[in-house]
Amino acid sequence: PWEQLSGKELSYNNLLDCDAALQLARSFSSGGAFCAILKHLNPCGAALAETPLEALRKAKLCDPRSHFGGIIIFNQELGVEVADAIREDFAEIVLAPAYSSEALAILARNKNLRVMQTRLEAMGSGMQLRSIEGGILVQERDNKISLVADAQSMTPREALPVETDDLQFAWTVAANVKSNAVVIVKGGMLIGVGAGQMSRIDAAELAIERARLFGHSLEGSVAASDAFFPFPDTVEKLAAAGIKAIIAPAGARRDEEVVDEASRQGLSLLFVSDRHFRH
């Protein structure tokens, strides 16, 4: 689903990163300019904006330290201004559905930058294969992410319209983060990521810590968890940080306790039927 236009040869890890970036960007193929920056298969920045340049700048703000040497993907054609902004920092790979000839020439000046033209439309059977000792696992790709509009509101507080938009953004990004995953979003911008943690509350604490480290205000933000909350402690932790709305799958034995805690905290809690558990 991609063609290399310039730069060094792609490595094994580069190809895995390209695939992870593509799966995320496909979920934002319409509805504004989208940019994500990935490191080691996880997004460390993502944003929606009016233009690709603004989306890139917002994505870099999420984690100003980690985006260095990242894989940058866009859902729209790139022009000269975006190409110049990409070259301001070191990037491993840039992917976009199209480039102006001038932008391509600018990016090609960096011989180490791998420039890829990618197709955002789905291709093939969508099957995913993983090797294990003595065999191969085969499953369908996890590419069906539910809509917030179809989620069940569980608490008296209804999410505000701006929060609903951010919840959809957060839920879509969370599905593309290594589990256990909790992400925090505000104003169409990823501001905190807790990825690949051994417990869900660890993921929430990490997302909160990273957001605060880089000066993001958590007041009025939203959070998404890629799987259900086994205990209400994570909801309590997110509420104390300033999060006002949370989206997560249902299905835990203590769902009722989680809902009760969210209600006590004055949060909007939305339950969806799908979970993602990316491994």
C-alpha positions in Angstrom: 0.0 0.0 0.0 3.0 2.3 -0.3 5.7 3.3 -2.7 9.1 4.7 -1.7 9.9 7.9 -3.5 13.3 8.8 -1.9 15.7 8.1 0.9 17.5 5.1 2.4 16.3 1.6 2.1 13.6 0.5 4.5 14.5 -1.8 7.3 12.4 -4.6 8.9 11.4 -2.2 11.8 10.7 0.6 9.3 8.2 -1.6 7.5 6.5 -2.4 10.8 6.3 1.3 11.6 4.9 2.1 8.2 2.2 -0.5 8.7 1.3 0.8 12.2 1.2 4.4 10.9 -1.0 3.4 8.0 -3.5 1.6 10.2 -3.9 4.7 12.4 -4.2 7.2 9.5 -6.8 5.1 7.7 -9.2 5.8 10.5 -8.8 9.6 9.7 -9.0 9.4 5.9 -11.6 12.2 6.0 -12.8 15.0 8.2 -9.9 17.4 8.3 -6.2 17.3 8.1 -4.7 14.6 10.3 -1.1 14.0 11.4 0.4 11.4 13.6 4.0 10.8 14.8 4.9 7.2 15.8 7.8 5.8 17.7 8.2 2.0 18.1 4.7 1.3 16.7 2.9 3.7 19.2 1.8 7.3 18.5 3.6 9.9 20.5 1.7 12.7 18.8 -1.5 13.0 16.8 -3.8 15.9 15.9 -6.6 17.1 13.7 -6.5 20.6 12.2 -7.5 22.8 9.3 -4.2 22.2 7.4 -1.5 19.5 7.4 1.0 22.1 8.6 -1.1 23.0 11.7 -1.8 19.3 12.3 2.0 18.6 12.3 2.7 21.4 14.7 0.0 20.2 17.1 1.2 16.6 16.9 4.7 17.7 17.8 3.4 19.5 20.9 2.0 16.3 22.4 5.5 15.0 23.3 8.2 17.5 22.2 10.9 15.1 23.3 9.8 11.8 21.7 8.8 13.0 18.2 12.6 13.3 17.3 13.4 10.5 14.9 9.7 9.5 14.4 7.6 8.2 11.6 5.2 11.0 10.4 2.0 10.2 8.5 -0.6 12.6 7.0 -4.0 12.0 5.4 -3.7 14.8 2.9 -1.3 16.0 0.2 1.8 17.9 1.4 3.0 21.2 0.1 6.2 23.3 0.5 5.4 24.6 4.0 4.9 21.2 5.5 8.0 19.8 3.8 10.1 22.7 5.3 8.6 22.0 8.7 9.4 18.3 8.5 13.0 19.1 7.8 13.3 21.3 10.9 13.7 18.1 12.9 15.1 14.7 12.3 12.4 12.2 11.0 13.0 8.6 9.9 10.0 8.3 7.5 7.2 10.5 6.2 4.1 9.1 4.6 1.4 10.9 2.7 -1.1 10.1 -0.1 0.5 12.8 -2.3 3.1 15.5 -2.5 3.5 18.6 -4.6 6.6 18.4 -6.8 8.2 21.2 -4.9 7.6 19.5 -1.5 9.0 16.3 -2.9 12.1 18.0 -4.0 12.6 19.6 -0.6 12.2 16.3 1.3 14.5 14.5 -1.2 17.4 16.8 -0.1 17.6 14.7 3.1 19.1 11.5 1.8 18.4 9.7 5.1 14.7 10.5 5.1 12.5 7.8 3.7 9.7 9.5 1.7 6.7 7.3 1.1 3.5 7.7 -0.9 0.8 5.7 0.6 -2.8 4.5 -0.1 -5.2 5.2 2.7 -8.0 3.0 1.2 -8.1 -0.6 2.6 -6.5 -3.3 0.5 -6.4 -7.1 0.5 -8.1 -9.5 2.8 -7.3 -7.7 6.0 -5.8 -10.9 7.6 -2.9 -10.5 10.1 -0.2 -13.2 10.6 2.1 -13.5 13.6 4.8 -16.1 14.0 5.2 -18.0 17.3 7.4 -20.9 18.4 6.3 -23.8 16.2 3.5 -22.1 14.3 1.7 -19.1 12.9 -1.3 -17.3 14.3 -3.8 -15.9 11.8 -6.7 -13.4 12.6 -8.6 -10.6 11.0 -7.1 -7.2 11.4 -8.6 -5.1 14.1 -9.9 -2.3 11.9 -13.5 -1.9 13.1 -13.6 0.9 15.6 -17.1 1.8 16.9 -18.6 5.3 16.8 -19.1 7.4 19.9 -22.6 8.1 18.6 -23.4 4.4 19.2 -21.9 4.3 22.7 -24.0 4.0 25.8 -24.0 6.9 28.2 -23.7 5.5 31.7 -23.8 8.6 34.0 -26.1 11.6 34.5 -23.6 14.0 33.0 -23.9 14.1 29.2 -20.7 14.8 27.2 -20.5 18.2 25.6 -20.3 18.4 21.8 -16.7 19.3 21.9 -16.0 16.4 24.3 -17.9 14.0 22.0 -15.5 15.0 19.1 -12.5 14.5 21.3 -13.9 11.2 22.6 -14.1 9.8 19.1 -10.5 11.0 18.4 -9.3 9.4 21.6 -11.1 6.2 21.1 -9.7 5.8 17.6 -6.2 6.5 18.7 -6.4 4.2 21.7 -7.3 1.3 19.4 -3.9 1.9 17.8 -1.8 2.0 21.0 -0.2 -1.0 22.6 -2.3 -2.4 25.4 -2.8 -1.7 28.2 -3.5 1.7 26.8 -5.0 4.9 28.1 -4.8 8.1 26.0 -5.8 11.7 26.9 -7.1 14.2 24.3 -8.0 17.9 24.3 -9.0 20.1 21.4 -8.4 17.5 18.7 -4.9 16.9 20.0 -3.3 13.9 21.8 -1.8 15.3 25.0 -1.0 12.1 27.0 -0.3 8.5 26.1 0.1 5.5 28.5 1.1 2.6 26.3 2.0 -1.0 26.9 1.6 -1.0 30.7 1.1 -4.0 32.9 -2.0 -2.6 34.6 -4.7 -0.1 33.4 -4.1 2.3 36.3 -0.4 2.4 35.4 -1.4 3.3 31.8 -3.6 6.1 33.2 -0.9 7.4 35.5 1.7 7.4 32.7 -0.7 9.3 30.4 -1.3 11.9 33.1 2.3 12.2 34.0 3.4 12.7 30.3 0.8 15.3 29.7 1.8 17.3 32.8 5.5 16.9 32.0 5.0 18.9 28.8 2.8 21.5 30.3 -0.6 20.4 28.9 -3.7 21.5 30.9 -5.8 18.4 31.7 -8.8 20.4 32.8 -11.7 19.6 30.5 -9.8 16.9 28.6 -11.2 13.4 27.7 -9.7 9.9 28.1 -10.1 6.6 26.3 -9.1 3.1 27.5 -8.6 0.4 24.9 -10.3 -2.2 27.2 -12.5 -2.2 30.3 -11.6 -0.9 33.7 -11.2 -3.8 36.1 -11.5 -1.5 39.1 -12.9 2.0 39.7 -9.5 3.3 40.8 -8.5 4.4 37.2 -11.7 6.4 36.9 -10.9 8.1 40.2 -7.4 8.9 39.1 -8.5 10.4 35.8 -11.1 12.5 37.4 -8.7 13.9 39.9 -6.4 15.0 37.0 -9.2 17.1 35.4 -10.6 14.7 32.8 -14.3 15.3 32.3 -15.4 12.5 29.9 -14.2 8.9 29.5 -14.9 6.2 26.9 -14.1 2.6 27.4 -15.5 -0.9 26.6 -18.0 -2.5 29.0 -17.5 -6.1 30.2 -15.8 -6.0 33.6 -17.2 -7.7 36.6 -17.1 -4.4 38.4 -18.7 -2.3 35.7 -21.4 -1.2 38.2 -18.7 0.1 40.6 -16.9 1.9 37.8 -20.2 3.6 36.7 -20.9 4.6 40.3 -17.5 6.1 40.8 -17.8 8.1 37.5 -21.2 9.4 38.7 -19.8 10.4 42.0 -17.0 12.3 40.3 -19.4 14.1 38.0 -17.9 12.5 34.8 -19.4 11.5 31.5 -18.7 7.8 31.1 -19.5 6.1 27.8 -19.4 2.4 27.2 -18.8 0.8 23.9 -19.2 -2.8 22.8 -15.8 -3.4 21.2 -12.4 -3.6 22.8 -8.9 -3.6 21.1 -6.1 -5.0 23.2 -3.3 -4.4 20.7 -0.4 -6.8 21.2 
